[in-house]
Amino acid sequence: MADNMTFQEFYNIMDKRVDKLEACVVDKFGVLNDRMVDIAVVMGKIDTRLDNGAKRFEAMAAAEIKQEIQIRKLEDEALAARSRFSLVAKIFGGVFLLLQLGLAVLVLLK
């Protein structure tokens, strides 16, 4: 406090400074609140996009799982068909071998 200033003058000066500070704080928080609202809107849009992306990813994953199941079924069917073909080939091979043996016996008997 200056030597020639009274307490009332000092109080009035400080009161004006506090009023200015309050106005600045209200103004700054007002700007911050507007920014926060803008940020919340943008984050809401991002959240919506992430949700949509997650839904698309889940749909793609489900489709991929269905494809994997179909591929496994086809592989199982191919393996079963290969096993059946192998069995049929062994049977025909055995029959052919018996025919050759029968022909060999006929040739030897003549």
C-alpha positions in Angstrom: 0.0 0.0 0.0 1.3 3.4 -0.9 2.0 5.8 2.1 -0.6 8.3 1.1 -3.3 5.8 0.2 -6.1 5.0 2.6 -7.4 1.6 3.3 -10.7 2.4 1.4 -8.8 3.5 -1.7 -6.7 0.3 -1.6 -9.8 -1.8 -1.1 -11.5 -0.1 -4.1 -8.5 -0.7 -6.3 -8.3 -4.3 -5.3 -12.1 -4.7 -5.7 -11.8 -3.5 -9.3 -8.9 -5.9 -10.0 -10.9 -8.8 -8.5 -13.9 -7.8 -10.7 -11.6 -7.8 -13.7 -10.2 -11.2 -12.7 -13.7 -12.6 -12.2 -14.7 -11.3 -15.7 -11.6 -12.9 -17.2 -12.2 -16.2 -15.5 -15.9 -16.2 -16.5 -14.9 -15.3 -20.1 -12.1 -17.9 -20.2 -14.4 -20.6 -18.7 -17.1 -19.6 -21.1 -14.7 -20.1 -24.0 -13.5 -23.3 -22.4 -17.0 -24.5 -22.0 -17.7 -23.8 -25.7 -14.6 -25.7 -26.6 -15.5 -28.5 -24.3 -18.9 -28.7 -26.0 -17.2 -28.8 -29.4 -14.8 -31.4 -28.2 -17.7 -33.5 -26.8 -19.5 -33.3 -30.1 -16.4 -34.4 -32.0 -15.7 -37.2 -29.5 -19.4 -38.3 -29.9 -18.9 -38.4 -33.6 -15.6 -40.4 -33.2 -17.4 -42.7 -30.7 -20.2 -43.3 -33.2 -17.7 -44.0 -36.0 -15.8 -46.4 -33.7 -19.1 -48.1 -32.8 -19.9 -48.4 -36.5 -16.4 -49.6 -37.3 -16.7 -52.2 -34.4 -20.1 -53.4 -35.8 -18.6 -53.7 -39.3 -15.6 -55.5 -37.9 -17.8 -57.9 -35.9 -19.9 -58.5 -39.1 -16.7 -59.2 -41.0 -15.4 -61.5 -38.3 -18.7 -63.4 -38.2 -18.5 -63.7 -42.0 -14.9 -64.9 -41.8 -15.9 -67.4 -39.1 -18.7 -68.7 -41.4 -16.2 -69.0 -44.3 -13.8 -70.8 -42.0 -16.5 -73.2 -41.0 -17.5 -73.8 -44.6 -13.8 -74.3 -45.6 -13.4 -76.9 -42.8 -16.6 -78.7 -43.9 -15.3 -78.8 -47.5 -11.9 -80.0 -46.2 -13.7 -82.7 -44.2 -15.8 -83.7 -47.2 -12.7 -83.8 -49.4 -10.9 -86.0 -46.8 -13.9 -88.3 -46.6 -14.1 -88.5 -50.5 -10.4 -89.2 -50.6 -10.8 -92.0 -48.0 -13.7 -93.5 -50.0 -11.7 -93.2 -53.2 -8.7 -94.9 -51.5 -11.0 -97.7 -50.3 -12.5 -98.2 -53.8 -9.0 -98.1 -55.3 -7.8 -100.8 -52.9 -10.9 -102.9 -53.7 -10.3 -102.6 -57.4 -6.6 -103.2 -56.9 -7.4 -106.4 -55.0 -9.9 -107.5 -57.7 -7.4 -106.8 -60.4 -4.7 -108.7 -58.5 -7.1 -111.6 -58.2 -7.9 -111.5 -61.9 -4.2 -111.5 -62.7 -3.6 -114.4 -60.4 -6.5 -116.3 -62.0 -5.1 -115.6 -65.4 -1.7 -116.7 -64.3 -3.1 -119.9 -63.0 -5.0 -120.5 -66.2 -1.9 -119.9 -68.3 0.1 -122.3 -66.1 -2.6 -125.0 -66.3 -2.7 -124.9 -70.2 
